[in-house]
Amino acid sequence: MPRITGLRCRNCGASVPTGPSYVCAACFGPLDVTYDEEAISATLRRDVIERRPPGIWRYLELLPVEQVPERALPVGSTPLQHADRLAAALGLDQLWLKNDSLNPTLSFKDRVVAVATARAIEFGFRTLACASTGNLAGAVAAAAAAAGLRAYVFVPADIETAKVRQALAFGATLVPVAGTYDQINRLSLEVADEHGWAFVNVNLRPYYAEGSKTLAYEVAEQLGWRLPDVLVAPIASGSLFTKVAKGFAELTRYGLVAAKDVRFVGAQPAGCAPVANAFAAGVDRPVPVREPRTIVKSLAIGDPADGPFAVRQAWATGGSIESVPDEATAAAMRQVATLEGIFTETAGGCTVGAIALARERGVIRPGDEVVALLTGNGMKTPEALADPVSEALFDGDEIRAAMRIPATYDAFERWLEEREGAPVV
């Protein structure tokens, strides 16, 4: 019997056969993958998992793929770093940073794309595509290159240049669109139907979304097979936020960890915070943001598909969803870099900024063990840290000629004395 039994509508409960489907025909609700729980229970144990190679496929029984793909990038098993200095600065006793910037294309999107790509191959697709705010474009392009598939990436024309260059380097065809992510997503629905391409976050969305659960599995395993008190994550569509909770629930159901109530705190940029605004207003239906205005472009989804589910999850767990100003995001990026040696992108800065806000409001308490998900690398969004000092140092992509010193020790000593304001002893 197959371990993957089909799809089920999250709203009305209707069953749908396994296939490239993304919406319930009866009520237009989102679809989730269903599994044979008895088949999973028969083989899934801690010792079995621990004997397997690193990466997301060590948790194969819990993923919507029949077997480990033959050709794929090494994704997952990223570090969970103890952040004692940052914890002290935030008024916490215990803080862990899940550093997903060390995946192949420097973001957590490699996880969800790996699962979607494996499923696309099983379904017989030859072209991989996506609607992306940036990181997903690089992940799809790289996964397609590794698997020998064509790739098309649809992106807003104003996304960060570094992310565009990364996708192009892997050979993807770039489709820059004069519009928001939500407009591009609607366009992708049409293209998927007309061209028969595998859009990882459209017609493969039920399988793609399951890849986020691997963050939960790794966090629990890296903590010694236990759950934290608080999990803090960025919210774009809301899928990552809800799927990590699903991952924790599965680990509990199969006896891999002890049951525990985990509070979930979400992070959104103030310039595009439909889910945070709904949470603050006490409603579970976010009002779409038509024109996002934020430096956190990877989270700038104005009409998040899983927004209502994210709000309900925060309510149910005693957590919160925080709206983080861009200035706080940039400050948090610097804080994480200088205190813990991790250069996180804007989404990570937003996440750490949310910890500070939730701590101020008492949602996170000093003695809590907190895990924060840092989902991308700061090398993708360096412009977010532009300030008068760096602007004075650089001329375009080069260091200004006036800021350079001759390659002599005497020149260095003069420079150091001027910089420090006193003779060097």
BATOR-210945 format. One record per residue (C-alpha): x, y, z; residue in three letters. Coordinates in steps of 0.05 Angstrom, whole numbers, plus 32768, in hexadecimal, padded with zeros to 4 digits. Example, Ala and Ser with C-alpha at 12.3 -4.5 7.8 and 13.67 -1.06 7.14 Angstrom:
% residues 2
80F67FA6809CALA
81117FEB808FSER
//
This chain:
% residues 425
800080008000MET
801A80477FF1PRO
80318070802CARG
801380AF800BILE
7FC880A58008THR
7FB080E47FE6GLY
7F9C812D7FF3LEU
7F67814A8021ARG
7F47818F8023CYS
7F5A81B58062ARG
7F1681D98061ASN
7EE081A6804FCYS
7F0681648057GLY
7EF9814C8010ALA
7F2A81167FF7SER
7F5181207FB6VAL
7F7D80EC7F93PRO
7FC980F67F95THR
7FDD81237F5BGLY
7FF1816A7F47PRO
7FB5818C7F69SER
7FB681CA7F93TYR
7F6E81DD7FA3VAL
7F2F81B87FB7CYS
7EFC81B47F7FALA
7EC381B57FB1ALA
7ED481F27FDBCYS
7F16820E7FBEPHE
7F3982008000GLY
7F8381EC8006PRO
7F9781A38000LEU
7FC3817C8030ASP
7FE7813A8024VAL
7FCC80FE8049THR
7FF580C28060TYR
7FEC807A8077ASP
7FFD808480C1GLU
8003803980CFGLU
803680328097ALA
805F806B80B4ILE
805B805180FBSER
8076800D80E5ALA
80BA802980D1THR
80C4806E80F0LEU
80F1806E812DARG
8127809C8149ARG
815E806A813FASP
8149805E80F6VAL
814B80A880E8ILE
818E80B3810BGLU
81B0807D80E1ARG
819E809F80A0ARG
81C880D3807BPRO
81BF811D808BPRO
818981438065GLY
813E81478060ILE
813681018043TRP
814880E18087ARG
80FE80F18096TYR
80E480D18056LEU
80A980AE8077GLU
808C80F2808ALEU
809481118045LEU
8066810D8007PRO
809A80EA7FDBVAL
809B809F7FCDGLU
80E780977FCFGLN
812780BF7FD6VAL
813580E17F93PRO
817280C97F6CGLU
8189810F7F58ARG
818081477F8BALA
81A6817C7FB0LEU
81BC816E7FF8PRO
81868194801FVAL
817B819A806AGLY
819F818780A9SER
81B281D080B3THR
81CF81E680F6PRO
81A681F78134LEU
81D4822A8154GLN
81D1823C819EHIS
81CD828881A1ALA
81DE829B81E9ASP
81F782E281DAARG
81BA82F381B0LEU
818E82D381E5ALA
81AB8301821BALA
819F833E81EFALA
8156832981E6LEU
814B8319822FGLY
814882CE8225LEU
816982938248ASP
816A8264820DGLN
8168827481C3LEU
817882478187TRP
8180825F813FLEU
816F822D8109LYS
819E824580D2ASN
817D82318091ASP
81A98261806ASER
81D982268061LEU
81AD82008030ASN
81C781FA7FE8PRO
81A7823B7FCFTHR
81AD825D8013LEU
81648259802ASER
8130822A8047PHE
810D82298004LYS
813C81F17FEFASP
811581C4801EARG
80D081CF8000VAL
80EB81CF7FB9VAL
8110818D7FC4ALA
80CE816B7FD7VAL
80A7818C7F9FALA
80DD817A7F6CTHR
80DE81317F81ALA
8092812F7F7BARG
809481537F37ALA
80C2811D7F1CILE
809580E67F37GLU
805B81077F13PHE
8083810A7ED2GLY
808C81567ECCPHE
80C781707EA4ARG
80C281BB7EB4THR
80C681D97EFALEU
80AC821F7F08ALA
8099824D7F41CYS
807C82907F55ALA
80B182AE7F82SER
80C282E97FAETHR
810B82D77FA5GLY
8127829C7FCBASN
80F9826A7FABLEU
8112827D7F65ALA
815982687F77GLY
814282287F98ALA
811882137F5DVAL
814E82257F2BALA
818281FC7F51ALA
815581C07F5DALA
814181BE7F13ALA
818A81C17EFEALA
819C81877F2CALA
8162815D7F13ALA
816A816E7EC9GLY
812881947EC3LEU
811881D77EA2ARG
810982117ED1ALA
80DF82507ECBTYR
80DD82817F05VAL
80A982B87F09PHE
80BE82F27F36VAL
80AB833A7F45PRO
80D883687F1CALA
80EF838D7F5BASP
810C83517F82ILE
815383527F9BGLU
8186834D7F63THR
81B083187F87ALA
817582E87F86LYS
816882F37F3CVAL
81B282E67F2CARG
81B182A67F54GLN
8176828A7F2EALA
8195829D7EEBLEU
81D7827C7EFFALA
81B482397F03PHE
819882417EBDGLY
815082537ECDALA
8126827C7E9ETHR
811382BC7EC3LEU
80CE82DA7EBBVAL
80CF831F7EDCPRO
8089833A7EE6VAL
807283817EF2ALA
804683707F2DGLY
804183567F74THR
804D830E7F8ATYR
800183047F90ASP
7FF8831A7F47GLN
803082EB7F31ILE
801082B27F57ASN
7FCF82BB7F31ARG
7FF582BD7EF0LEU
8018827C7F04SER
7FD582597F0DLEU
7FC582677EC4GLU
800A82537EABVAL
800882127ED2ALA
7FC581FF7EB3ASP
7FD782147E6CGLU
801E81FA7E68HIS
801C81BE7E96GLY
805981D47EBDTRP
806881BF7F05ALA
806181FF7F2EPHE
807D81EB7F71VAL
8051821C7F98ASN
801382157F6DVAL
7FFF81D17F51ASN
803381AE7F7DLEU
802581D87FBBARG
800A819F7FE8PRO
804C81797FE0TYR
807881B77FDFTYR
805B81D08021ALA
806B818F8044GLU
80B5819D803CGLY
80B181D28072SER
80A2819B80A5LYS
80EB818580A1THR
80FF81C380C8LEU
80D481A98102ALA
80F2816480FDTYR
813A817E80FEGLU
812E81AF8137VAL
811081778162ALA
814881468152GLU
817E817B815DGLN
8160818C81A1LEU
8167814381B5GLY
8122812D819ETRP
80FA816181C3ARG
80D2819F81B2LEU
80E281E881C5PRO
80B4821681EDASP
80AF824981B4VAL
80B982458169LEU
80C282878144VAL
80BB828880F8ALA
80B182BA80BFPRO
806D82BC809DILE
806582C88052ALA
802D829A8039SER
8027827C807FGLY
803882368067SER
807B8230808BLEU
805C824780CCPHE
8024821480CATHR
804D81DA80AELYS
808181DE80E5VAL
804881D58117ALA
8030819A80EFLYS
8076817D80F1GLY
80798182813DPHE
803481618142ALA
804B81278116GLU
8088811B8140LEU
805C8117817DTHR
802980EA815CARG
805E80B78148TYR
807F80B7818CGLY
80C080D88177LEU
80B9811181A9VAL
8091811D81E8ALA
8052814781E0ALA
805C819181F1LYS
803681D181E5ASP
806281FC81B8VAL
8051824681B0ARG
8057825F8169PHE
806D82A7815CVAL
806A82C18114GLY
808F82FB80F5ALA
8077832A80BEGLN
8094836C80A5PRO
806983A880B8ALA
806583BD806FGLY
8042837B805CCYS
8022835D809AALA
7FDD83438089PRO
7FE3830880B9VAL
8000833180F2ALA
7FC9836580E8ASN
7F93833080EAALA
7FB08313812APHE
7FB28357814AALA
7F6A83658135ALA
7F5283228151GLY
7F3A8307810EVAL
7F5282CB80E6ASP
7F4782E880A0ARG
7F818314808CPRO
7F7183528063VAL
7F9E834F8025PRO
7FD58383801EVAL
7FD2839B7FD7ARG
801583C17FD4GLU
804A83A48002PRO
807F83D68018ARG
80B883B5803DTHR
810183A28036ILE
80EC835A8049VAL
80D983488002LYS
80DA82FD800ESER
809F8305803ELEU
807983388013ALA
803C830D8004ILE
7FFF833A800AGLY
7FCA83038007ASP
7FE882C6802BPRO
7FC68284801BALA
7FD182678061ASP
7FC682A88086GLY
7F86829280AAPRO
7FA7825180C0PHE
7FE4827780DBALA
7FB882A68104VAL
7F92826B8122ARG
7FD282478132GLN
7FEE82838157ALA
7FAD8289817ETRP
7FA9823E818EALA
7FF0823A81A8THR
7FF2827A81D1GLY
8022829A81A1GLY
801F82D88177SER
802D82F68132ILE
805883348135GLU
805C836F8105SER
80A583838100VAL
80BB83C880E6PRO
80F283C780B1ASP
812183ED80DEGLU
811B83B78113ALA
8127838280DETHR
816883A280C7ALA
817F83AC8110ALA
81718363811FALA
8199834D80E2MET
81D5837380FDARG
81C983578143GLN
81C8830F812CVAL
8206831A8102ALA
8230833D8137THR
821A83128172LEU
821582CD8152GLU
823C82D08111GLY
81FF82C180E4ILE
81F082EF80ABPHE
81A582E580A2THR
817A8305806DGLU
81408334807ATHR
810F82FD808AALA
813E82E580C2GLY
8145832C80DCGLY
80F9833280DCCYS
80F582F08103THR
812683078139VAL
8102834A813BGLY
80C28324814BALA
80E583018186ILE
80F3834581A4ALA
80AB835C819BLEU
808D831C81B6ALA
80BD831F81F1ARG
80A783668201GLU
805E83518200ARG
80698314822CGLY
805882E181F6VAL
80A082C881FDILE
80B882C28245ARG
810182C6825EPRO
8106827C8270GLY
80E98262822FASP
811482388200GLU
810B825C81BEVAL
811C82448177VAL
811D8277813FALA
811E826380F6LEU
8150828B80CCLEU
8139827A8086THR
816B829D8058GLY
81B182B98050ASN
81C083038057GLY
81EB83028018MET
81A983027FF2LYS
819283448012THR
81D0836D8023PRO
81AF83AE800DGLU
818283A9804BALA
81BE83BC8076LEU
81D083FA804EALA
81E38432807EASP
820E8472807CPRO
824E844B808FVAL
824784178057SER
822F844B8025GLU
826F84738033ALA
829984358029LEU
827D841C7FE7PHE
827884397FA2ASP
8247840B7F80GLY
826383C47F89ASP
82AA83DB7F99GLU
82CC83FB7FD4ILE
82D884457FC7ARG
831F84577FB1ALA
8324848A7FE9ALA
83178454801DMET
835184278007ARG
839584268028ILE
83D984158008PRO
83F283CE8014ALA
842683E38048THR
842A83DA8093TYR
84368424809FASP
83F784358078ALA
83D0840480A2PHE
83EB842180E3GLU
83D6846780CDARG
8391844E80B9TRP
8388842A80FCLEU
839E84668124GLU
836D84928100GLU
8336845F8109ARG
834284528153GLU
8352849A8163GLY
8392848C8189ALA
83D88472817APRO
83DE84268177VAL
8408840981B0VAL
//
